[in-house]
């Protein structure tokens, strides 16, 4: 089944979606691996999980190799737009990917006694086995973190402090829980924090993350659901067509991060920044007040490490050429608001 699924259109497409949210060919020194390599790695790890019935083993392997097929171009960056347009993020887009495949990929599951609905439920966190793919650590990030660290050119982060197989072999389908010993958990945690810290401290990576997000917000009214089936290069070609100056500025590395703040130290107005509609409005206000074109500025508000805890969120402001006026305008907007209660 694993071999059959690896040849399905929904999985083959992932050869052209990078493991890193920002593709390496835009300049940052990030992983050169693909989501295809990653998903096959997660599928293989699932074979090391002990116990369970044959049906549970098949279900876990199917969900493992299919867990990323719902990713749009620039994974995670496009998630917010996907949620606005389709009502779900990539974890909930497995059925969307299958339903829009040019071939009937779901027949592979059916031949092995599995339903697309149940497999999608595991990926989307609705099944007893879901924790094995979203348990911090889990099969997904056991491979993700290891592969990211190992495939950055020059290996600036050194060697990972764990092997993915160690984590998979510690799991059981009977309990469907991730129960690692203290040493292994600490070693995984060390590599996880090192990898994510590297991504969020890499200024060129965050410039690209910010401006790709801005490009999608500017293009939103022209996009259709088919956009989320594009590859990274196809999506970037569309940005180049619709927003040529933004695309050119990214390729030539002409954007600069002029503000990088912890979310918790900002004032109450910062709450608006975490809402997509308000984020677009504030970006447009900054462009208007600074007298610059809409493609030349972007904001990112996101949580680099601990999801949901806003103490760990960061705010980035990127501007073409490093023009400083928008920074002062944004700081004035935030300083005049009430203190933010985090």
Protein Blocks (a to p, Z undefined) as FASTA:
>chain_A
ZZmmmmpmklmmmmmccfblbafklopacdfbdfklmmmmmmmmmmmpggjifklmmmmm
mmmmmmmmmpcehehklmmmmmmmnopafklmmmmmmmmpcbdfklmmmmnopafklmmm
mmnopafklmmmmnopafklmmmmmmmmmmgghilnopafbdfklmmmmpcfklopacdd
fklmmmmmmmmmmmmmmmmmmmklmmmmmmmmmmmmmmmmmpcfklmmpcfklmmmmmmm
mmmmlmmmmmnopaccfbdcdfklpcfklmmmmpmklmmmmmmmmmmmnopafklgccdd
ddfklghiaklpccddddehhiaklmmmmmmmmmmpccddZZ
